[in-house]
Amino acid sequence: MNPRPRAAFTLFQLLVLLALLALLFSLLLPAVAKVRQAAGRNASQNNMKQLALACHNYHDTYQKFCPGNNDNNFSAAAYLLPYIEQENVYKQIDFKKPISDKANETARKLIIKTFLSPQDSRPQVTEDSAATNYLFSAGSKYALADNDGVFYQNSGVKFQEITDGTSNTILAGETLKGDGGTKAEDVRRQHVKLSKDALTELKDETGVDDFKNNKNIAGDRCASWIDGRFLQGTFTCTRLPNDAKPDATCAGLGGLSALRCEEGKNVNIAMCDGSVRVLNPKVSMETWKALATRAGGEVIGNDF
Protein backbone atom coordinates (compact mmCIF):
# COMPACT_ATOMS: atom_id res chain seq x y z
CA MET A 1 0.00 0.00 0.00
CA ASN A 2 1.36 3.35 -1.00
CA PRO A 3 1.48 5.91 1.85
CA ARG A 4 -0.89 8.85 1.50
CA PRO A 5 0.95 12.06 0.62
CA ARG A 6 0.88 14.69 3.41
CA ALA A 7 -0.34 18.18 2.61
CA ALA A 8 2.40 20.78 2.82
CA PHE A 9 3.15 24.32 1.78
CA THR A 10 5.20 24.90 -1.29
CA LEU A 11 8.14 27.25 -1.08
CA PHE A 12 6.18 29.87 -2.98
CA GLN A 13 3.24 29.58 -0.58
CA LEU A 14 5.56 29.93 2.41
CA LEU A 15 7.08 33.07 0.96
CA VAL A 16 3.63 34.54 0.33
CA LEU A 17 2.56 33.69 3.89
CA LEU A 18 5.69 35.28 5.37
CA ALA A 19 5.14 38.37 3.27
CA LEU A 20 1.56 38.66 4.52
CA LEU A 21 2.65 38.23 8.14
CA ALA A 22 5.33 40.87 7.71
CA LEU A 23 2.77 43.25 6.24
CA LEU A 24 0.34 42.66 9.10
CA PHE A 25 3.15 43.14 11.63
CA SER A 26 4.18 46.45 10.03
CA LEU A 27 0.57 47.64 10.15
CA LEU A 28 0.21 46.68 13.80
CA LEU A 29 3.45 48.30 14.99
CA PRO A 30 2.22 51.94 14.83
CA ALA A 31 -0.99 50.96 16.63
CA VAL A 32 0.95 49.18 19.37
CA ALA A 33 3.30 52.17 19.70
CA LYS A 34 0.33 54.53 20.07
CA VAL A 35 -1.22 52.34 22.74
CA ARG A 36 2.05 52.19 24.67
CA GLN A 37 2.52 55.94 24.31
CA ALA A 38 -0.98 56.62 25.61
CA ALA A 39 -0.43 54.23 28.50
CA GLY A 40 2.82 55.99 29.43
CA ARG A 41 1.18 59.40 29.26
CA ASN A 42 -1.72 58.26 31.43
CA ALA A 43 0.60 56.66 33.98
CA SER A 44 2.64 59.86 34.22
CA GLN A 45 -0.52 61.94 34.61
CA ASN A 46 -1.60 59.62 37.40
CA ASN A 47 1.74 60.18 39.17
CA MET A 48 1.30 63.92 38.89
CA LYS A 49 -2.28 63.66 40.14
CA GLN A 50 -0.97 61.85 43.21
CA LEU A 51 1.63 64.56 43.80
CA ALA A 52 -0.96 67.33 43.43
CA LEU A 53 -3.29 65.56 45.87
CA ALA A 54 -0.35 65.09 48.25
CA CYS A 55 0.28 68.86 48.11
CA HIS A 56 -3.36 69.49 49.02
CA ASN A 57 -3.18 67.04 51.91
CA TYR A 58 0.03 68.65 53.15
CA HIS A 59 -1.72 72.03 53.01
CA ASP A 60 -4.65 70.63 54.99
CA THR A 61 -2.22 69.51 57.69
CA TYR A 62 0.06 72.57 57.90
CA GLN A 63 -2.18 75.29 56.41
CA LYS A 64 0.44 75.99 53.75
CA PHE A 65 2.27 74.25 50.90
CA CYS A 66 5.67 72.71 51.59
CA PRO A 67 8.79 74.62 50.46
CA GLY A 68 10.26 74.02 47.03
CA ASN A 69 13.70 73.95 48.63
CA ASN A 70 14.90 74.61 52.17
CA ASP A 71 18.20 75.53 53.80
CA ASN A 72 19.33 71.87 53.82
CA ASN A 73 18.19 71.52 50.18
CA PHE A 74 15.29 69.16 50.83
CA SER A 75 12.74 69.09 48.05
CA ALA A 76 8.96 69.35 48.08
CA ALA A 77 8.95 65.68 47.04
CA ALA A 78 10.72 64.75 50.30
CA TYR A 79 8.06 66.50 52.37
CA LEU A 80 5.25 64.84 50.42
CA LEU A 81 6.39 61.27 51.10
CA PRO A 82 3.84 60.58 53.89
CA TYR A 83 1.04 61.62 51.53
CA ILE A 84 1.99 59.19 48.74
CA GLU A 85 2.17 56.13 51.01
CA GLN A 86 5.91 56.45 51.60
CA GLU A 87 5.94 57.34 55.30
CA ASN A 88 8.55 54.69 56.07
CA VAL A 89 10.95 56.44 53.68
CA TYR A 90 10.06 59.80 55.24
CA LYS A 91 10.97 58.49 58.70
CA GLN A 92 14.43 57.51 57.45
CA ILE A 93 15.25 61.13 56.58
CA ASP A 94 17.02 63.44 59.02
CA PHE A 95 15.76 66.85 57.90
CA LYS A 96 18.15 68.56 60.32
CA LYS A 97 21.12 67.39 58.27
CA PRO A 98 21.94 68.19 54.59
CA ILE A 99 20.66 65.87 51.89
CA SER A 100 24.26 64.83 51.18
CA ASP A 101 24.84 63.67 54.77
CA LYS A 102 25.58 60.00 55.38
CA ALA A 103 22.47 59.82 57.56
CA ASN A 104 20.31 60.42 54.49
CA GLU A 105 22.12 58.09 52.10
CA THR A 106 19.69 55.17 52.39
CA ALA A 107 16.63 57.31 51.74
CA ARG A 108 18.38 59.26 48.99
CA LYS A 109 19.05 56.10 46.98
CA LEU A 110 15.56 54.63 47.24
CA ILE A 111 13.69 54.56 43.95
CA ILE A 112 10.16 55.95 44.33
CA LYS A 113 7.99 54.83 41.44
CA THR A 114 5.62 57.80 41.81
CA PHE A 115 8.50 60.16 41.01
CA LEU A 116 9.36 58.46 37.70
CA SER A 117 7.64 58.97 34.36
CA PRO A 118 7.19 56.01 31.98
CA GLN A 119 7.54 58.56 29.16
CA ASP A 120 11.26 58.86 29.90
CA SER A 121 13.33 55.99 28.51
CA ARG A 122 16.16 56.66 30.97
CA PRO A 123 15.58 55.07 34.41
CA GLN A 124 18.24 56.81 36.55
CA VAL A 125 21.03 59.37 36.29
CA THR A 126 23.61 58.46 38.94
CA GLU A 127 24.22 55.61 41.39
CA ASP A 128 24.48 58.05 44.28
CA SER A 129 20.78 58.96 44.31
CA ALA A 130 17.39 58.03 42.89
CA ALA A 131 15.95 60.27 40.20
CA THR A 132 12.69 62.07 39.47
CA ASN A 133 10.89 63.36 36.38
CA TYR A 134 8.73 65.91 38.18
CA LEU A 135 9.90 69.40 39.09
CA PHE A 136 7.93 71.89 41.19
CA SER A 137 7.37 75.37 39.82
CA ALA A 138 9.18 78.23 41.55
CA GLY A 139 7.71 80.90 39.27
CA SER A 140 8.63 83.10 36.35
CA LYS A 141 11.77 84.71 37.79
CA TYR A 142 15.32 83.38 37.53
CA ALA A 143 16.16 82.94 41.22
CA LEU A 144 14.59 80.40 43.56
CA ALA A 145 14.63 82.99 46.34
CA ASP A 146 11.59 85.29 46.50
CA ASN A 147 10.11 83.94 43.29
CA ASP A 148 6.51 84.55 42.24
CA GLY A 149 5.28 80.94 41.97
CA VAL A 150 4.38 78.42 44.66
CA PHE A 151 7.50 76.28 45.32
CA TYR A 152 10.53 78.53 45.71
CA GLN A 153 13.32 78.82 48.29
CA ASN A 154 11.89 78.41 51.82
CA SER A 155 8.40 79.04 50.48
CA GLY A 156 5.24 78.36 52.45
CA VAL A 157 2.50 79.61 50.17
CA LYS A 158 -1.13 79.41 51.29
CA PHE A 159 -4.13 78.80 49.05
CA GLN A 160 -5.45 82.29 49.66
CA GLU A 161 -2.21 83.74 48.31
CA ILE A 162 -2.81 82.17 44.89
CA THR A 163 -5.04 85.01 43.74
CA ASP A 164 -4.56 84.21 40.04
CA GLY A 165 -6.64 81.10 40.69
CA THR A 166 -5.47 77.58 41.39
CA SER A 167 -6.58 76.41 37.94
CA ASN A 168 -4.37 79.10 36.37
CA THR A 169 -1.21 78.44 38.41
CA ILE A 170 1.34 75.72 37.72
CA LEU A 171 2.17 73.34 40.54
CA ALA A 172 4.63 70.98 38.84
CA GLY A 173 5.86 69.88 35.43
CA GLU A 174 7.20 66.74 33.83
CA THR A 175 10.63 66.73 32.19
CA LEU A 176 13.38 64.40 31.02
CA LYS A 177 16.26 63.41 33.26
CA GLY A 178 19.86 64.07 32.37
CA ASP A 179 22.05 61.25 31.10
CA GLY A 180 24.99 61.88 33.41
CA GLY A 181 27.18 63.03 30.53
CA THR A 182 29.49 66.02 30.39
CA LYS A 183 29.53 66.47 26.62
CA ALA A 184 27.05 68.78 24.88
CA GLU A 185 25.01 66.48 22.65
CA ASP A 186 21.32 67.07 23.36
CA VAL A 187 19.70 69.98 25.26
CA ARG A 188 17.06 67.52 26.44
CA ARG A 189 19.70 65.59 28.42
CA GLN A 190 22.51 68.04 29.15
CA HIS A 191 22.54 71.62 30.47
CA VAL A 192 25.00 74.38 31.29
CA LYS A 193 26.34 74.70 34.83
CA LEU A 194 27.34 78.22 35.92
CA SER A 195 28.49 79.85 39.16
CA LYS A 196 26.08 81.51 41.59
CA ASP A 197 27.39 84.92 40.51
CA ALA A 198 25.92 84.39 37.03
CA LEU A 199 22.41 84.54 38.51
CA THR A 200 22.42 88.34 38.50
CA GLU A 201 23.53 88.52 34.86
CA LEU A 202 21.20 86.00 33.22
CA LYS A 203 19.58 86.74 29.88
CA ASP A 204 17.77 84.64 27.31
CA GLU A 205 20.95 83.76 25.39
CA THR A 206 22.86 82.67 28.48
CA GLY A 207 24.34 79.21 28.02
CA VAL A 208 23.93 79.08 24.24
CA ASP A 209 27.61 79.69 23.47
CA ASP A 210 28.73 77.42 26.32
CA PHE A 211 26.68 74.56 24.93
CA LYS A 212 27.88 75.23 21.39
CA ASN A 213 31.51 75.20 22.56
CA ASN A 214 31.05 72.26 24.95
CA LYS A 215 31.88 74.32 28.04
CA ASN A 216 30.48 73.95 31.57
CA ILE A 217 28.29 70.99 30.58
CA ALA A 218 26.42 68.81 33.07
CA GLY A 219 23.96 65.96 32.59
CA ASP A 220 22.54 65.59 36.10
CA ARG A 221 19.11 67.15 35.65
CA CYS A 222 16.57 65.47 37.99
CA ALA A 223 19.26 63.17 39.39
CA SER A 224 17.87 63.22 42.93
CA TRP A 225 14.25 63.43 44.07
CA ILE A 226 15.35 64.41 47.58
CA ASP A 227 17.17 67.51 46.28
CA GLY A 228 15.10 70.69 45.97
CA ARG A 229 17.67 72.83 44.20
CA PHE A 230 17.15 74.21 40.72
CA LEU A 231 16.90 71.51 38.02
CA GLN A 232 16.78 68.83 40.72
CA GLY A 233 13.48 69.45 42.47
CA THR A 234 12.45 72.84 41.12
CA PHE A 235 12.29 74.73 37.83
CA THR A 236 11.45 78.21 36.61
CA CYS A 237 9.22 79.03 33.65
CA THR A 238 11.97 81.00 31.95
CA ARG A 239 12.20 79.00 28.72
CA LEU A 240 9.38 77.60 26.63
CA PRO A 241 8.85 73.84 26.81
CA ASN A 242 11.28 71.97 24.54
CA ASP A 243 13.20 75.18 23.84
CA ALA A 244 16.17 74.69 21.51
CA LYS A 245 18.33 76.71 23.90
CA PRO A 246 19.91 74.80 26.81
CA ASP A 247 18.92 75.02 30.43
CA ALA A 248 21.39 76.81 32.68
CA THR A 249 21.75 76.46 36.44
CA CYS A 250 23.57 78.90 38.70
CA ALA A 251 24.87 76.61 41.44
CA GLY A 252 21.34 75.32 42.02
CA LEU A 253 20.11 78.74 43.16
CA GLY A 254 18.09 79.38 40.02
CA GLY A 255 18.55 79.83 36.30
CA LEU A 256 16.92 79.12 32.95
CA SER A 257 14.84 76.01 32.41
CA ALA A 258 12.41 74.35 30.04
CA LEU A 259 10.28 71.26 30.51
CA ARG A 260 11.39 68.66 27.98
CA CYS A 261 10.06 65.45 26.44
CA GLU A 262 11.21 62.79 24.00
CA GLU A 263 10.28 62.96 20.33
CA GLY A 264 6.60 62.36 19.71
CA LYS A 265 5.63 62.58 23.37
CA ASN A 266 3.89 65.28 25.41
CA VAL A 267 4.74 67.37 28.46
CA ASN A 268 2.33 66.98 31.37
CA ILE A 269 1.77 69.76 33.88
CA ALA A 270 -0.11 69.75 37.18
CA MET A 271 -2.04 72.81 38.28
CA CYS A 272 -2.63 74.01 41.83
CA ASP A 273 -6.27 72.93 41.71
CA GLY A 274 -5.09 69.33 41.37
CA SER A 275 -5.82 68.95 37.67
CA VAL A 276 -3.26 67.53 35.23
CA ARG A 277 -3.08 68.67 31.63
CA VAL A 278 -1.15 67.89 28.47
CA LEU A 279 0.66 71.11 27.65
CA ASN A 280 -0.08 72.81 24.35
CA PRO A 281 3.28 72.65 22.47
CA LYS A 282 2.47 76.03 20.90
CA VAL A 283 2.00 77.87 24.19
CA SER A 284 3.41 81.42 24.07
CA MET A 285 6.01 82.76 26.48
CA GLU A 286 3.50 85.35 27.69
CA THR A 287 1.00 82.67 28.62
CA TRP A 288 3.70 80.40 30.05
CA LYS A 289 4.98 83.07 32.42
CA ALA A 290 1.42 84.04 33.38
CA LEU A 291 0.74 80.43 34.39
CA ALA A 292 3.88 80.43 36.55
CA THR A 293 2.84 83.31 38.81
CA ARG A 294 0.54 82.92 41.79
CA ALA A 295 -0.61 86.52 42.01
CA GLY A 296 0.45 88.32 38.83
CA GLY A 297 -3.04 89.27 37.73
CA GLU A 298 -2.33 88.33 34.11
CA VAL A 299 -4.95 87.26 31.60
CA ILE A 300 -4.28 83.69 30.48
CA GLY A 301 -4.13 83.37 26.69
CA ASN A 302 -6.26 80.90 24.73
CA ASP A 303 -3.09 79.00 23.73
CA PHE A 304 -3.08 77.10 27.04
N, C-alpha and C positions, 0 to 999 in steps of 0.2 A: 504493500500500500504506500502510495506516494504521500509524504507529509504535506499538509495544507500550508500554502504560503502565508506568512504573517504580513498584515498590513503595515506599511512603514512610509515615512515621508521620503520623498525624493530630495536630493540636494537642492534643487530649485525651490521646492516647497519650503524647505527649512530656511533658505535665504529670504524668501518672501515673508515668512512668519517672523523672523528676526527683524526684518525691516519694519514690519507693522508694530512690533513691540517697541522698537526704538522710537518710532513716531509717537506712539501713545505716551511713552515715558517723557519725551520732550514736551508734549502738550501738558502733561501733568505737573512738570517741574515748576513752572511759574505759579500755578495754583497752590501747590504745596508751600512755595516760598511766601506767597501772600498770606496764607493761613498762619505760618510760623511768625511772620512779621506782625500780624495783628495780635497774635497771642503774646508776643514779647511786649508790644505796646500796652496791651491791657494789663499785663503783669506789672509793668513799671508804673502805670497809673494807679494800680491798687497799692503799690508800695507808697506812692506819694500821698494817696488818700489816708493811709495809716499814719504817716508822719504829720499830716495836717490835723487829723483827729487827735493825735498825741499832743500837738501844740495847744489845741483847745482844752484838752484835759489838764495839761500843765497850768494853763491860765485859770481854769476853774479852781485849782488847788492853791496857787500862789497869787492870784489876782493880777497876773502879768505874764507876758511871754518870757521864755528863757533867753539869756543873752546869746548873741551870735558867736561871740568869743569873749573869754574873760581873761583876767591877768595871768592865769596859769595856762592859757590857750586851750581850754576845754570848749568843745563845740556844742551847738544846740543839740546835735544828735546824741551826745553823751548824756545830756540832761533829760532827754526824752526816753531813754531806755526803759524806765519802769512802765511807761505808757504804751510800749509795743511788745509787752510780755518778755522783757529782757531784764527784769529786776535783779536776777542773780549776777548778771554782768555788771550792772550799776553798783552793786554792793562790793564788787572787787576793786572799784576805782577809789583812789585817795585824791579827792578834789583839792586837798590842801597842798599837794605836791604837783610839780609840772607834769605835763603829759609824757615827757621824755624820761621821767624818773623810773628807776627799776621797779618801784612799787606798782606802777601802772603798766608794766610790760605785758603781763598775761592778758589783761583786758584789751590792751591796744592791739594785740595780734589776733583777737577773736573775730572771725568772719561773721557778720550779721547779714543774713539774707535780705532783710528789709531794706538795707542800705545799698543793694546792688541791683542794677538794671539789666534785664535780659537783653536789652537792645545794644549793649556794649559787649563786643566779642572778647575784650580783654578782662580776665577775672581779677587780677591784682596788679599792683605796681611794684611794691618792694616786699621783701621778706620780713622787714622790721615792724610792719603794721598792716592792718586790714583796711581795705579801700572802701570808698563810697562813690556813688554816681549822683548824689543829690546835695546841692549847695543851697544854703539859705541866703536870702536876699538882704544885703545891707542897705541898698538904696541906689540912688543915681549919682552920688558923688564918688570921688576916687578913694578917699580914706575910709577905713572901717570906723574910726573914731568920729562921733557926732554926725553920723550919716543920716539920711532922711527916710530910710526904709524901716524895717521892723527888727532885723537881726544884725546889729552892728556891734562895735566894741563895747562891752559892759552894758548892753541895752537891757531894758526891762519895760518894753512898750505894753501899754494897756489897750484893750479894745476901743475904749472911748477916745483914744488918741489917733485912731485910724479914721480920720474925718473924711478922707477921700472915698471911704466905703470899703468894706472887706472884700467885696467882689471885684473891686478895681485896684487891689493892692497885691503885689506878688509876695508869696510866702517862701517858696523854694522853686528851684529849677533843676532839670535833669541835664547832665553833660557827660562827655566821655572822660575817662581817666587818662592820665599820661601813660607812656610806655616805658618809663624809667631811663630813656635815652638822653644823651647830651649832645646830639647832633641834630641840627635843624632840618627836618625832613617833612613834617606835616604839622600845620598849626593846630590841628585837632588833637595832637598827642604831645607836642612840645610847646613850651612858652619861654619867654624871656625873663630872666631873674636879675633884678636891679637892687641897688642899695636903698635903704630907707630914705636917704636924702633926695632920691629921685622923685619921691612922692609929691613934693612941692613944685616940681617942674614938668609934670605929666601933660602931654597933649595927645591928640588923636594919632599922630604918626610915631609916637614913642614905641620903640621896640622893632619897628619895621626894618631899619638898617641892621640892627643887631641880628635879627633872624636871617636876613639876606646874607650877612657876612659870617654866620655861624658863631656868633659871640654871645656869651652869657646865657647859654641854652640849658634849660632844665626840662625833665619829662616826668615830674612827680605830682602833676595835678591830681587831686582827689586821692592821694596815696593813703591817707589816714582819716577814718571817720571820727576819731576822737579829737582831732585837731580842728580848732575853729578859725585858724588864720585864713587869710585871703588865698583863694584857690585850693584850700583844703576843706574847709567847712562852710566858707562864705564866698559870695561873689558880688560884684557891683554891675549894674546895668549900664555899662559904659561903652560897650561895643554891641552891635546888633548880633543876634544869634547866627552862628556859622560865618562870622565875619572873616574875610580873607586875611586881615591883619592879625598878628599874634597877640595872645594875652601877655600881660606884663605884670609881674608882682614886685612890690617894693618891700622886700624883707618880710612879707606876710602881713604888712600893715595896711595894705590896700593896693590899688592899681587898676589896670584895664582888663576887662574880662568879657567873654562871650560864651553863651551856652552852645554846646556843639554836639552833633550827632553824626553817625556813620551815613554813608551814601544811601539814599532811598528811604531813610528812616526819619522820624519826627522828634521834635523836642517837646517834652511834656513840662508843663508848669503847674504848680499848685498855688491857689489864691488863698487869701486870709479867711475867706468864708468857708474853706474846706473843700471847695470844688477843684477839680483837676481838668486841665484843658490841653489840647494839642495846639501848640503855638502856630499862628499864621506865619509862614516863612517870609511873607512880604510885609511884615509889620514895620512901621517907620520908626526912626530913632525918637521922634517926638512922642509917639504913643508908648514906646518901650520905656522911656524915662518917666513918663507920666504914671505908668503902671508900677514903677519902682518906689515912688514916694508914698508915704502914708498920709500926708496932710498938705500936698502941694496945691490942691484946688484946681488941677488941670482938667480939661475936658478930654475924655478918652476918645480917640479916633475910631472910625468904623473899620479899621484894618486890624483890629484885635479879634 
